[in-house]
């Protein structure tokens, strides 16, 4: 999402092509949450022709934009190894019939009992280290 110039248009198109109850899944680096050096280095790299055009935003703004496009956030997580991973993982559902996320992922949930499917947790993976991702 950070590489898309017009996120509102892209999200509207995703909403148009998805069936009711369909899922939009994104793992997006929120550059505004990264080291402030990034906010200086990226424009310089762009000026030198060494980086693409990117957007700086935080997770709250991204979630707001997704909601404005008619989606409901049903899962959110940060899976990085650091305490404050700027890459947010979001699962958003288009308005319509209830999603069968729990039923469709029973084997995955059984294999990884640390996955919590409430959609309300700040991080859906938990245990001794809340940022530790189960191994596939």
HELIX and SHEET records of a PDB file:
HELIX    1   1 UNK A    7  UNK A   17  1                                  11    
HELIX    2   2 UNK A   31  UNK A   33  5                                   3    
HELIX    3   3 UNK A   36  UNK A   47  1                                  12    
HELIX    4   4 UNK A   59  UNK A   68  1                                  10    
HELIX    5   5 UNK A  101  UNK A  104  1                                   4    
HELIX    6   6 UNK A  106  UNK A  111  1                                   6    
SHEET    1   A 3 UNK A  23  UNK A  29  0                                        
SHEET    2   A 3 UNK A  87  UNK A  94 -1                                        
SHEET    3   A 3 UNK A  71  UNK A  78 -1                                        
END                                                                             
